[in-house]
Amino acid sequence: MLASGSGTNLQALLDDRTVGPGITLVVSDVPEAFALERARARGVRAVVLEPSHYADAKAHDLALEHLLEEEGIEYVLLAGYMRILGPNVVRAFANRVLNVHPALLPAFPGLHAQRQALQHGVKVAGATVHFVDEGVDTGPIVLQAAVPVLEGDTEATLSARILVEEHRLYPEAVRLYAEGRLGLVGRQVSVRPSAEGERLNPEAGPD
């Protein structure tokens, strides 16, 4: 798990009876991130890789890649991680990195998605779980949930309702992945009805 902030999505994953036991490492780029405390409270190893301790972003990414490999991490989950993963990490864990984003991608990628939605006057916002590629919130979409935009909504009220869906959607997507039920052809992600299929080939990126 990679997190930079309070870690509410991390908590939702830790609380899931299927997903939680599989979380063995939480890494943050922010020493004060409360996500680290959430991990320690569950006996999960918590590590800080502070960017200022490295020569540049590439060196930080290499340190992250090495840590994940040394710890034998099978797949990587982003939970409010506010750094863009470098290409070396994305390639090393191709089709093994998931992220949750507070918008119905491909609309409103990047920061302040809820604010973008309100500024554009959309009637429906939502949450998306997607595979991570080398772009910003551009990877293949796994699951989505719609959240109506209500009259008088503020960024805070809309964010709170979207977060409820994130906490439901993210564990569901991770369970599907862990059970080997996700298939990927090009940009199309399919969900198998049972765990009969094999997990995505980590050596093969999206076509």
N, C-alpha and C positions, 0 to 999 in steps of 0.2 A: 504494500500500500504506500502510495506517495500522497502526502497532504501538507498543506501550508497554513491551515487555519484552525477553526474550532473542531472540525472533524465530525460533524453530525452524520454525514454519509458513511464515514468510517464506523461510527457507532451503530448505524443501522445494519451494516455488514457484520460487525462483531456480534450483534444480538441475534442474527439469523442462525438457527440451530444447524443448518447445513453448511453455510458459508463460514461462519465465525471460527470454527475449529481449524480451518485451513489457512487462516491469516497468521503468519509467523514473523512478519517483519513490517514495521512502519517506519518510513523515512520521511524526514521533513527538511526543507531548506530554511526553516524559521525556528530558531531555538525556543521561542516562547509559544509555539503553536500548541494549543490545547489538545490537538489530536495525539500528541506524544503522551500526554497524561492518560488519555483514554486507552491507549495501547498498554501502557505500564499497568494500569488498573486491571487489565485482563491477563497480565503476565506475558504480553507480547513484546518482543525486543523492539526498542525504539532508538533510532539513530538519527543524529543531525548531521547533514552535510551542508554546512554554511557556505554559500557562494563566495563570500569575502575571503575565505581561506584558500581559494584556488586562483590560479593565475588568470583564468578566463572561463567563459561558459563551456568551452570544449573540455577543459581539464575537469571541471565539475561534472560534466556528463560522463566522462571516462571513469571518474571515481564512482559514480552511481552505477554504471554498468558493471564495474568490477565487483562492487558490493553485492549487487543482485545475483551475479553469477557465483560468487563465493558462498552465498547463503543458499544456493540451490533453488532460487525462486523459479517457480514454474510459469506463473503469469503475473502480470502487474496491473494493479487497479489504481486509478487516479481518483482522489477524493478531495477536490478543492486544491489541487496542486497548481500553483500559480506561475509555474515556469513551463516554457515550451520544451518538450523532450527533444534532445538533439538527435540527429539522424542515426548516430551509432547505436543509441539505446533502442530506437524504434526498429532498426534493422535486426539487432540482436534478439529482439523479442517480437518479431513480426507475427501478427495475428494473435499475439498474446498480451496485448495491452488494451484495457477497457477504460472508458471515461464516461461520466455522466455530466450532461450540460443542461442548464435551465432554459431551454428553448426547443422549438420544433425545428431541428436542423433540416435542411441547410439554411433556414432563416436565422439571422442574428447570432452568428458565431462570435467567439472572442469574449471580451469583458463586457459586463453590464448588459447581459442579454435581456433581462427583464425591463431595464430602462429603455433599451432599443425598441422592444415590443410596444411599450406604452407610447413612445415618441412616434411610432409608425401607425398608431391607432388600430392595431390588430384586434380582432374580436376573440381570438383563440390563441393562447400561448401554450406552454407545456414543457416537457422534459424529454431528453433523448439519451439513451445509452448507445455508445458507438465504439467501434474499434478505432484505435489511434494510428494515424499514418503520419507522414512528415509535414502535413499541413496543419492549420489551426481549425480544429473541429470539423475536419473534412473527411474523416474515415467512414467506412461502411456502417450504416445504421442497424442496430440490433433490435431495440425496442423503443417505442415512443408512447407517451401519454399526453392527452390534451387537457388543458386547464382553461376554462372560460375566463375572459377578462371582464370584470364586473364594472359597472358604472361607479366612478369614484375611486377606483383602484389607485393605489400609490405603488411605487417600486417596492416598498416594504410589504404591503399586504399581498401583492401578487407574488412576490418572492416566497412568502410564507406558504402560500397554497401550492406553489410549484414544488417546494421542498418536501411537502407531504408525498407527492407523487415520486420524487426522486428516491425517497426512503423506501418506497414500495417497489419501484421499478429496478433499481440497481441490484438489490439482492436476487431478484428474479432472474435478471440477465446473467449474473455470475453463476447462479445455480445451473442454468441451462448450459453455460460454457463448461463448468466443472463436470457435468454429466455427459459431456460429449454430444450434446444435442444441437449445436449450432453448425451449420454448413455455410460456406462462403464460396460463391462463384462470381467473379468480377466484383461488382459492388453490392450484389444481392446476398443478403443474409437470410437463410431459411432456418426454421426451427423444426427439428425432427420430433415426431410424436412420442418417441421413447428413446432410451439411451442405447439403442442398438448400433448407431453409427459411431465412427471413430471421431476423436477430437480433431480440430483443425490441424493441418500439417504446419508446424511452427517454422519449417524451412521455406514455405511457399507464401509469398505475399499476394495481395489481391491482384487478379489479372488485369 
